C-alpha cells in the first residue's frame, strides 16, 4: 500500500476531532465517491479507541506501537506501514516519543 501525499477533489471538515485532551487530533476528509478518511496526529501517550466500521490506519510519520483487543503483544508500526482494525473492535496505540501522523481509512 503506498501512502498518498495529497488528495484531490475532496472536502474537509474544518472542526477537528479532538481526543484525550488534545493529545490525538484529526480532521475528516470526504471524497466525491462517498468515502471518508481522517488525517491526524498523535502525541506521546497510550490511547484506547473503539471502531464502528473497519479501519485501515496508515502511519505517515513517526512510530507507534499497537495492540488489538484480545492480543497480549504490542506490534510496532513505523512510517510507511499500516494495520487494520475490524468493525466493532478496539485497539490501544502508543507513541513513546515525538509524534506520529496517520491516515485512517474507513471501509
N, C-alpha and C positions, 0 to 999 in steps of 0.2 A: 504494500500500500504506500503510495507516495503522497506526501503532505503538500497540499496546495499552498502557494504563497499569497494568493488573493482570490477572492470570489467575485464573479461578475454578475450583474443583474439581480441584485438582492435588495432586501430592505432590512434595516437594523433597528431594533427596539433600543431607544436611547437610554431608557431607565435600566440600570444594571440589576442583575440578580446578586444580592449580597448575602453571604452566609458566614456564620461563625465570626460575628463582629467585624466583618470586612477582611477576614483572612483568606476567604475564597470569593472571588468576584468574577462574574461572567456577563456577556452580552448575547442576546438572542438574535440570530440571523435567519430570516425567512427567504426561501428560494422560490422562484416563479413556478416550479413544479410541485410546490406544497411541502417540500422537505424543510426541516428545521435543524439548525446546529447552534451550539453555543461556543463562544470563544472566551477563554478565561485564564485567570492567573491564580496560583495557589502559593500562599506564603508559608513559612515553616510552621509545622504542627501536624497533628494527626486528626483526620476528619472522617466521619461516617456518613454515607449517603445511601438513600433508598432509590430504586428505579421504578418508574411506572411503565416504561417501554424499554425494549432492548436498546443498549447504547454501545457505541464504539468510542473509546477515549484515545485520542492520538496525542502523544506528548511532543510538543513542537520546540520546547527548550527546557533545560533543567533535567532533574532526575526525581523520580518518585518511587515509593515502594507501595505495593497494593496487596491487599488480602481480601479475597472474595468471601462472602458468608459461607460458613461451613468448612473453610480451609484453615489449617494451622500455620502454614508457611506464608511468608511475605515474598513477593516477586518484585524485582527491580525493573523499572521501565525508564529508559533514557530517551533523550531527544531522538525523534525519528521512529520510535516504536509505538505500539498500540496494544490495547487489551479490550476485551468485550465483556459486557455485563448483561446477564439475562433479564428479561422482563420480571418485575416484582421481586427483585433481588436486592441485596445490599452489599456494600463494599467499604473498606477503610482505605484511605490513601494518606501517605505520609510524605512530607517534604522535610528533609533534615536540615538543609542549608540553602540559602539563596531563594529563588522562586522557580516554580515550574509553570509553563504556559501550555494550554491544551486546546484542542478542538473536540467537542463532544457531538457526535452524530446520533440522531435518534432514528431508529429503524422502524 
